[in-house]
Amino acid sequence: MQAFLNFEFPSEKQKLSLGPLTTIGRSKTNDLVLPDPKVSRNHSLLRCLGEDKYYLVDMGSANGTYLNGKRVIVPILLKSGDVIQIGSNFLIFQVEKTDQEIPTDFIVNEAADSETAITCDVPLIQEVTVLVADIRDYTSISEQLPIDLLAKLIGEWFRSVNDVIERNGGGVDKFIGDAVMACWLINEKNPGKDVRNTLKAAYELHVVTELINQSYPQLQKPLQIGVGINTGEAMVGDMGSGRLQDYTVLGDSVNLAFRLEKASKELKTDLVISSNSFCYLPRHFWDNHLSSISIKGKDEPVRVCMLKFPELLKIIT
C-alpha cells in the first residue's frame, strides 16, 4: 500500500508520496512547502505508524489544520479521500493498493476498549514493554479553552511526546484521542535496561507537560498526565522496514497497560507499573510502593507499583 497527497500547486496538479513522516509548512525545511502567509513555518505533519495508519497532527499552527471542514485538535487517523485544509491549500489524502498486499491470516482487536479490528500477517511473539499516557480531564480542559489555543497546546504536547519516546529507544504505536501508546521491544540479554528506558520516558513526559504548563499561564487548570506500564508477550506484526515505528503490537499485555493507566486516575497516583515490568528492576526500586488492585478482565488481583513523578525521579537517577 502507498499513500499520497494530491493537490494543486500553484495551478497544476501535484502528487506527493508519503513516507514515515511528512512535514508541512511555510519553511523550506518541510517535505511539503506551502508559501502561503496563512501557513505557519512548521504547520502540521503526517505520521505513519505501522503499515497503513497515517495520522494527521497539527503542530500548534496559528491558523489551524482542518480535516473535512473540522479543526484538528488531537491526532486523527486518516482514511482515503479525506480532505486536509492548510491555509488556502486543499490536500486530498489518497491510498493506493500495491500488487503485493499482505495476506490477512488473522484478525484481532487493536487495543483495550476498542472495537477496531486490524489484520496482520504471521505475527512474531515478542516480549515488549507497553506505555500508555493520557491527558487527565481533557474534556473539561477542552471546554475551557478557545479552540485555537487548545489546538496549539495539544499539538505541542503530542510533538513533544513523540520526541521523548523515540529519544528513549521506544516507538509510538498509536494515538488514541488524547492518549498515546508506545512500546519497547525487550532485549533478552538486558531486559532491565529497556524497562528503565520506559520509566525514564514516563518521567520526561511529565517534564514536557510541566514545561507546556509554564508556557501557557492562561490555563485555568494545568495539564496533568497518567501513565500505565506493563511488560509481557505480545503479537508483534513486522511491517517490513525493521524500524520500531513500523511494528504493531497486539494482545492482552497491551490491554493491561491501558487498564493500568485508567487505574492511575482512580487510585490518584501518577504511574502504575505491573509486576511484569518492575520485576526486572532491583528490589529497592519498587519495594516500598507495592499494592494489589482489581483489574477488569482479570480473575486475580494484579500486583503493581504505584508512584508519583517525584518518586519516579528518585528511582531513575
Buried (B, 14 or more C-beta within 10 A) or exposed (E): EEBBBBBEBEEEEEEBEBEEEBBBBBBEEBBBBBEBEBBBEBBBBBBBBBBBBBBBBBBBBEBBBBBEEEBBBBBBBBEBEBEBBBBEBEBBBBBEEEEEEBEEEEEBBBBBEEEEEBBBBEBEEBBBBBBBBBBBBBEEBBEBBEEBBBBBBBBBBBBBBBEBBBEBBBBBBBBBEBBBBBBBBBEEEEBBBBBBBBBBBBBBBBEBBBEBBEEBEEBEEBBBBBBBBBBBBBBBBBBEEEEBBBBBBBBBBBBBBBBBBBBBBEBEBBBBBBBBBBBBBEEEBBEEBEEEBEBEEEEEEBBBBBBEBEBBBEBBE
